[in-house]
């Protein structure tokens, strides 16, 4: 059924949005002309609802923020059968629990992609509600997208640089959460509490 590129995570929690931002950047810069068909998916935090995308893919490329216990911005690549086991080893958020279940369910139904690559980035900060990617993670995103494009070529896709961004109805991420609009409309940390509802936070 072709290649699926899946970005998972929550863009509302700073570096947790790394995976979604990778897929968004990939679509903004590249389109695919011939070769193995490629589907780009903003998986967000959908968990088990992503099972259909995994089961339908011959090859699966995943972008995600992963707690490797390494320096922030460090990229690590995990492949094939190691991916579901690895994603369950060190959970950083609830979305990883849900996606580990997706991968295990795909294995149980014998509809698991023949090739899987996880490109994960060590986050610097996730406890920043409404925050954006930290600079070190934003820099790592560029390398992650380049690694992803290289793998897509190796898998038989034909990525071609875009001359213009995709039309609004083609965009993988909804316009209100796309990084340009999100950054432009995001209030400063002084105006909006970033770690939850400040009315319920414990006071020192």
N, C-alpha and C positions, 0 to 999 in steps of 0.2 A: 504493500500500500504506500510505500515511499518513506520519506524522512519526516519526522515530527521534531520541531524545536520548541522546547517547553521552558518557559521562565516561571519559577514559582517564588512566592514570598509576598510580603505585605509592604507596599510602598509608603504606608503611613508611619512605619516604624524605622526611619532612617536606613541603615545599611541592610535591614531585612528585605528591602525592596530590590536588592542587587539583581536577582534573577529576572524579574520583570523588566527592569531597566536595560538589561542585556538584550532581551528579545526586541524591545522597543528600538534600541539603537541599531540592531541588526537590520530591522525592517526599514528604518530611516535611511540607511546607507547602501543597502543592497536589494536587488531583486533577483529572481531566478529565471533564467532563460534556457529552457530545455534541460536535458539531463534528468536525473532522478527528481521527481516532484517533491517539493518542500512545503510543509505546513507550519506556520508560526502560531504559537498559542501563548496567550497571557493566562497562565494557570492561576495566578494570584494565590489564594488560600482555599481553593475549591476542594482539595482533598479527594475523596472517593469519586467525585464527579469527573475526575480526570481519567478514570479507568478506560473509557472508550478511546481516548487519544493514544494511550499506551498500547492497548490491545491491537489497534489498527496500524501501528507503526512497524515497518520493517527495521528501521534504524531510529534511535531516539537520542537526541542531544538535550541535556538538562542544564540550565543555569540556576544556581542557588547560592545563598549565603550559608556557609557551613562553619560550625565552630570546630576547627581543627586543633585549637590550642596553640596556634602559631602567631606570628606577627601580623597585625592588621594589614589587609591588602594582599596577603599571600594567596596565590592561586594553587589549587591542587586538582589533578585530574584522576578520577576513579572510573573504572570501566567494567562493563558487562555484569557478571554475577556478583561482583563485589559491591555494586551500587546499592541494592536494597539492604544488604547487611550493614554497610557503612552508614547509611542515613539513619539507621536505628541505633547506632552506637552512641552518638552524642547528640541528643535532641536539643535544639536551640529554641524551638517554638512549636506550637501545636500543629502548624502546617506540615512539619516534617514527619510527625507521627502519622498524619493522614496520608501523606504521599508514600511513606514506607509501606503502608497497608495496600495502597494501589499497586505498587510493584510486586508485592507478595501475592496479591490476588491474581495479577496477570500471569505470574508463574504457575499458580495452582490451576488456572484455566488453560494452561499451555498455549497462551497467546502473548508470549513475551517477545519483545523485539530481538532480532538476531544480533544486533549490536547496540550497546548503550554506552554513552559517555556523559559523565557528570563533571561539569566545570564549576567548581565551588570556590568561593572567596571567603577568607577569614574576615568577619566584620570587625569594625572598631567600636561601633555604638549602635545598639538597637533600642535602648530605653529612652527614646526621644520621640514621643508621639507628635507627628506633624513635621519632624525633621527630615533632612535630605541625606543623600549619600555623603559620607565624609570624604574629604579630598583624596585620601589614600585609596579608598575603595572606588572612587570615581576614576582614578588613574588605572586601577586594576581592571575596571570594566573595559577599557580600551584593549588591553592585552587579552582579556577573556573573549571579546568579540572576534579578535584576530585569530585566536586559537579555534574558535568555533567555525569561522569561515574556512580555515585550512582543513578541518575535519570534514566539513560538508563537501568540499572539493574531493577529498579522498573517498568519500562515500558515493560520488558520482553526480552530485549536484553541480550546477553551473552558475555560481553567483556572479552578478554583473553590477558594477557601481551604479547607483541611481543618479540621474541628472536632476531629478526633482523629488521632493518627499512624496510619500503615498497620499492619495486623496483621503479626505476625512473618513469616508465610509469603508476604506480599506485598512485603516489603522488598527493594529493589533491591540492597542491600549485605548480605552475610552478617552475622549478629548479632555475631560475635566481632570483626569489623573495622569495624562501625558506630562512628561517632565517639564516642558516649557511652561504650560499653563499652571501646573502645580507649584512651581517655583515662583512664578509671578504673583500668584494669589495667596501664597502662604504668609501669614502674619509672623512678625518677629517673635523670638522667644520671650521678650519682655511683654508682649501683648497677649500671648497665648501659652498657657502651661503645657509643656511638652511631654510630661510623664504621667498624665492622667488628669482627672478633675481635681483642681487644687482645693476645692471645698472639702474633699474627703481625705486629703493627704494629712498624715500625722505632722503636727507642728512640733518643733524642737522645744 
